[in-house]
Amino acid sequence: MVTVHAAWTVTNHEKRYEEKEEELSMSRVYNFSAGPAVLPEEVLKEAAEEMLDYKGCGMSVMEMSHRSKDFQDIIDEAEKDLRELMNIPDNYKVLFVQGGGHVQFAMVPMNLMKNKVGDYIITGQWAKKAYTEAKLFGTANAVASSADRTFSYIPDCSDLPIDENADYVYICLNNTIYGTVYHELPNTKGKTLVADISSCFLSEPIDVSKFGILWGGVQKNVGPAGVAIVIIREDLITEDVLPGTPTMLRYKTYADNDSLFNTPPTYTIYMCGKVFKWLKKMGGLEVMKERNEKKAKILYDFLDESRLFRGTVEKKDRSLMNVPFVTGDEELDALFVKEAKAAGFVNLKGHRTVGGMRASIYNAMPIEGVEALVEFMREFEKKHAK
Ligand SMILES: *Cc1c(COP(=O)(O)O)cnc(C)c1O
C-alpha cells in the first residue's frame, strides 16, 4: 500500500511538474540581487527532481540524518570537488560553519588573536564591520581605508604601517556594496593574510597558499544562505584561543569533527555540492573567469560610453561581480529601478550608502541576462538622456 501510494504521488508530481515546467521557466526573472542571489537554473531543477526522493532513498536530503551514509557522501564529495576547483593545498582544512559572515567577523579574532592585535584594511561596509567586531576582543588597527571617497577605490597597500605584533592582516577581497576588488594583494610584511571572499567565491582562480584564512558566506555566489566555508591553514587551528571562546566558535571543533560536531545546515551543503559539480561541468574556474570577464565587459563598456549612466568605481579597481552605477539624478534612478523591475530585471536598487543602482552578475547570471539589461538601459537612455 505504502509503495503504491508513494508511486502515485511521485507520478502525479512529475506530471504536474512537466505541465508547469514551461510556465515556470518562462516566469523566472533576471535577478541581480547581491545576496541571497541567483543560482544556476540547472542546479535548481536537479534539486527539484530530487526533492521527494534523493537517489532512491525515499526521502528528501532535508529529512536525512546528518550521520547517515548518504549525507556523509554528500559532504565528502562537496569538499573533494571544492578542493579540486580551488586547487586547495593539503595543509589547508575546509570547514562548513553556520552563522554566516558575521560569525566569521568574531571567529577570526577569537581564534587568531594570540597577541590581541589585528590590522584591518577598510574598503567598505563588510571590512568595517569585521574591524568593529574585532575591537570587542583586542586591538584592531585600521591600517588603510578608502572611506574618504565612499569606498570607490582600493587604497595603495604596498607599504602599510603593519603593527609588529599583528596576529593577522584582514581584507575583504571583493566589496559587494561598492563594487571594488583587489587586483593585487596587500604587502602584509610577513603577517598572516585573512580574506573575506564572500562575493567573489569561485568567480576566478585564486592562489590559496597566499592566505592564512579564506572564508566566504555561500549565499552570494555559491548556494543558499546558511553556511560560511572557511579554508584555513592547519597551523592556525589551535587550542590557544581567547579565553571564553565557545566550543562552536573554535575552528578546531570543526576541523576535528569534519564539520559534523553538531547538526550542520545539511540542505545548504547539499546545494553547494551541486553548484561545485556545475562549476566543474562548466570547465572550472579558468573558464568561469573568462565568462565573468566577458559578462562584466558588456556592462562596463556600455557604462563608459553612456550619455546617461556612469559607473561609480575607479576603473582600475572594478569588480567582476558587483557593478554599481548611477544616472546622477536620484529621481531618474528610482524610475529606472521601477521600470526595470516591471520588465523582469529585479533587485537593481543600489545600497543606500551609494544610491543609484547595482547589478550583481555572479557566476549563475547568464550572459543573456547582462545583454538584455544593457539593451534595456540603452532604451531608457534614449528616452531620458539630455
Ligand atoms: C554579505 C556579505 C557579508 C555578510 O554576510 P552575512 O552572512 O549576512 O553575515 C560579509 N562579507 C561580504 C563580502 C558580504 O558580501
PDBQT file of the ligand as one rigid body, heavy atoms in Angstrom, charges set to zero:
ROOT
HETATM    1  C1  LIG A 401      27.032  39.696   2.531  1.00  0.00    +0.000 C 
HETATM    2  C2  LIG A 401      28.414  39.813   2.967  1.00  0.00    +0.000 A 
HETATM    3  C3  LIG A 401      28.759  39.633   4.336  1.00  0.00    +0.000 A 
HETATM    4  C4  LIG A 401      27.732  39.396   5.419  1.00  0.00    +0.000 C 
HETATM    5  O1  LIG A 401      27.281  38.091   5.415  1.00  0.00    +0.000 OA
HETATM    6  P1  LIG A 401      26.176  37.551   6.453  1.00  0.00    +0.000 P 
HETATM    7  O2  LIG A 401      26.163  36.088   6.134  1.00  0.00    +0.000 OA
HETATM    8  O3  LIG A 401      24.887  38.245   6.135  1.00  0.00    +0.000 OA
HETATM    9  O4  LIG A 401      26.644  37.827   7.819  1.00  0.00    +0.000 OA
HETATM   10  C5  LIG A 401      30.103  39.711   4.669  1.00  0.00    +0.000 A 
HETATM   11  N1  LIG A 401      31.054  39.961   3.734  1.00  0.00    +0.000 NA
HETATM   12  C6  LIG A 401      30.742  40.158   2.441  1.00  0.00    +0.000 A 
HETATM   13  C7  LIG A 401      31.835  40.437   1.456  1.00  0.00    +0.000 C 
HETATM   14  C8  LIG A 401      29.418  40.086   2.016  1.00  0.00    +0.000 A 
HETATM   15  O5  LIG A 401      29.125  40.278   0.718  1.00  0.00    +0.000 OA
ENDROOT
TORSDOF 0
